[in-house]
Amino acid sequence: MATRANQPKQGPSSTDAPSSSVPAFARGSSGPSLGSVPLRLRGGRGPWTWMISQAKLGCRNGQIVPLVIPAWHAPGISGNIRGDRGSGFVGQLKSQGYAEIPHGFAADSACFDADRTTAEHSTYLTMWSGIDIDGRPATRWTDAWERPVQLGHIVQWERDEVGRDAFLVRALSEIANGGAALSAAQIRLATKPLIDRIHSEANRASERSRLLIMQCARHLPAAHIPASVRQILTRQEIDLSTLAQ
Amino acid sequence: MAAGAWRTSSGVGDANIAVGPRTIQAALNAASKNNAIIGHPVMQQMLMMDQGLGPMLGNLGVSVGLLTLGTGKASAVAEGTATTATNFSLTNSTTITPARHAFGRSVSDFGVAVQRGLLTGELAPDQYAMLINEGFQVWVNTLVDKVVALFASLSNEIGTTATDLSWSAVNRGIIDHKDRGNTGAAMGILDAVGAKDLMDDTLSLGGAVQWSPQAQQAIQDAQAGAYLGNFFGVDFYLNSELDDDGTDRFGGIISAGCLQSKHAIVPLPREAVMVADGGWYTLEALRQGGSETQFDLVMHLAAQILEDNRGSMLRYGIS
């Protein structure tokens, strides 16, 4: 089980021996030390299985990625029954053309500068333990490319978006597409929503719409930006090469 | 001796508590926003249909079929030509399987004795009323959690991955929603990120739109309750239960008939010490010994997408 102890240290460890050269009052109280403060978590719904489809695609940072659906394992959702680990929900999505990403898929994928070969539950899920707002034990499942960092009384979540998208692109290629390259129809499905949004936002002239156009354009793969979008970018004086991808 | 969750962390059995509370009032919590959406006509219709499906009897689940009706067109045929008839077909069938859900509280006799008279009217005048009140809140939270869990699997999407939501995107999505045949009341649910995206957009709108009653009302009522306003005929609510996939948040716009819940009504047996039977849930007192009572709140429910085309996912970046 992954816990806060797995994270890079944010400050001095609680196990640091107090130095006798430090005045007694400066050594702090005998109460719980920083390292033993439990992670404050908002309890979640539990684990899930990621489902992908050849036809549910989007563009992020210049590449085409599958837009995943979490098939929750919790009973009482979409045909799940207790103990079936989400097979009701998974089966329902499979009947609609989705494929599941197996929990042992691509263990060698990069994740926060490591891989997932020693993952306990799943190559793409991690379970965190801590306490909730009432002080009760709480567990929260996240995907593997998220991790909590407790800063004083708050918890921030770090994300390895590059690692996650690389995993998802691989899943799209190997599972949904069976190793085949993206078809023209898939490229159209992935890019059309962004292209339509750029056309729509271009109807009004404001700094806000310009920002939205920039936001959308940076996600489109350079090879699939149509002339109409390039004209809008030129008119808005947005230099494609300056949009970080 | 446990004091009950609302007392002190040191327990009221400790006579050396430095300062005991003079009154106990409800703490602010983000889940209170769930109450706002449970009363919306779309949710009410779902719950009425829930009861309309009848008792579970011996079944673990109930199934709902969707009949394709009134989509055909007549063909021109010569006199004396027989028609080629086909049967009605069920295009979709959904099974909903309620599962047992429970929530517990432990309360000591001493805790009850001390707390009697300290509870404010906002909570409830006594501990039993408070537990029944909390039971309703927990049921609402559980049901809303089931409902929002389904948003990520709605096929129709509004917005794009890793980008802000905008009124332009919402407007286009609502036209698509209408184009699929949806009419009548619809409910939209956003979290604070999505709501801020749209308010940023509202404040930058120019021309006649910025002076529309809806835009003015959204600005005027920004702080009031969980209701954000009615835009394009959809009632939008702020909510904190929405899921994300690490990149995008999954909100939703749903019309009546999009989602379906099913509760199994499970009455308590005669030997149980029943505190309340709320219909959707029961509250039972279990005497544990040691002058302590455990209150078990139990409900059996499930939710499922009934008709995908009656809903749309609102997808937007979480940062």
HADDOCK unambig.tbl for C-alpha pairs under 7 A between the chains (distance, minus, plus):
assign (segid A and resid 58 and name CA) (segid B and resid 161 and name CA) 6.53 0.50 0.50
assign (segid A and resid 60 and name CA) (segid B and resid 161 and name CA) 6.97 0.50 0.50
assign (segid A and resid 60 and name CA) (segid B and resid 162 and name CA) 6.89 0.50 0.50
assign (segid A and resid 69 and name CA) (segid B and resid 152 and name CA) 5.86 0.50 0.50
assign (segid A and resid 69 and name CA) (segid B and resid 153 and name CA) 5.84 0.50 0.50
assign (segid A and resid 75 and name CA) (segid B and resid 99 and name CA) 5.77 0.50 0.50
assign (segid A and resid 76 and name CA) (segid B and resid 97 and name CA) 6.17 0.50 0.50
assign (segid A and resid 76 and name CA) (segid B and resid 98 and name CA) 5.28 0.50 0.50
assign (segid A and resid 76 and name CA) (segid B and resid 99 and name CA) 4.91 0.50 0.50
assign (segid A and resid 76 and name CA) (segid B and resid 301 and name CA) 6.10 0.50 0.50
assign (segid A and resid 76 and name CA) (segid B and resid 302 and name CA) 3.89 0.50 0.50
assign (segid A and resid 76 and name CA) (segid B and resid 303 and name CA) 6.27 0.50 0.50
assign (segid A and resid 77 and name CA) (segid B and resid 146 and name CA) 6.36 0.50 0.50
assign (segid A and resid 77 and name CA) (segid B and resid 302 and name CA) 5.57 0.50 0.50
assign (segid A and resid 77 and name CA) (segid B and resid 303 and name CA) 5.35 0.50 0.50
assign (segid A and resid 77 and name CA) (segid B and resid 304 and name CA) 6.07 0.50 0.50
assign (segid A and resid 78 and name CA) (segid B and resid 96 and name CA) 6.68 0.50 0.50
assign (segid A and resid 78 and name CA) (segid B and resid 303 and name CA) 6.32 0.50 0.50
assign (segid A and resid 78 and name CA) (segid B and resid 304 and name CA) 4.64 0.50 0.50
assign (segid A and resid 79 and name CA) (segid B and resid 95 and name CA) 6.12 0.50 0.50
assign (segid A and resid 79 and name CA) (segid B and resid 96 and name CA) 5.57 0.50 0.50
assign (segid A and resid 79 and name CA) (segid B and resid 97 and name CA) 5.64 0.50 0.50
assign (segid A and resid 81 and name CA) (segid B and resid 97 and name CA) 6.79 0.50 0.50
assign (segid A and resid 81 and name CA) (segid B and resid 99 and name CA) 6.72 0.50 0.50
assign (segid A and resid 82 and name CA) (segid B and resid 99 and name CA) 6.98 0.50 0.50
assign (segid A and resid 193 and name CA) (segid B and resid 160 and name CA) 6.66 0.50 0.50
assign (segid A and resid 194 and name CA) (segid B and resid 160 and name CA) 6.63 0.50 0.50
assign (segid A and resid 197 and name CA) (segid B and resid 169 and name CA) 6.62 0.50 0.50
assign (segid A and resid 200 and name CA) (segid B and resid 168 and name CA) 6.66 0.50 0.50
assign (segid A and resid 201 and name CA) (segid B and resid 168 and name CA) 6.68 0.50 0.50
assign (segid A and resid 208 and name CA) (segid B and resid 201 and name CA) 6.98 0.50 0.50
assign (segid A and resid 208 and name CA) (segid B and resid 204 and name CA) 6.50 0.50 0.50
assign (segid A and resid 215 and name CA) (segid B and resid 163 and name CA) 6.31 0.50 0.50
assign (segid A and resid 216 and name CA) (segid B and resid 163 and name CA) 6.62 0.50 0.50
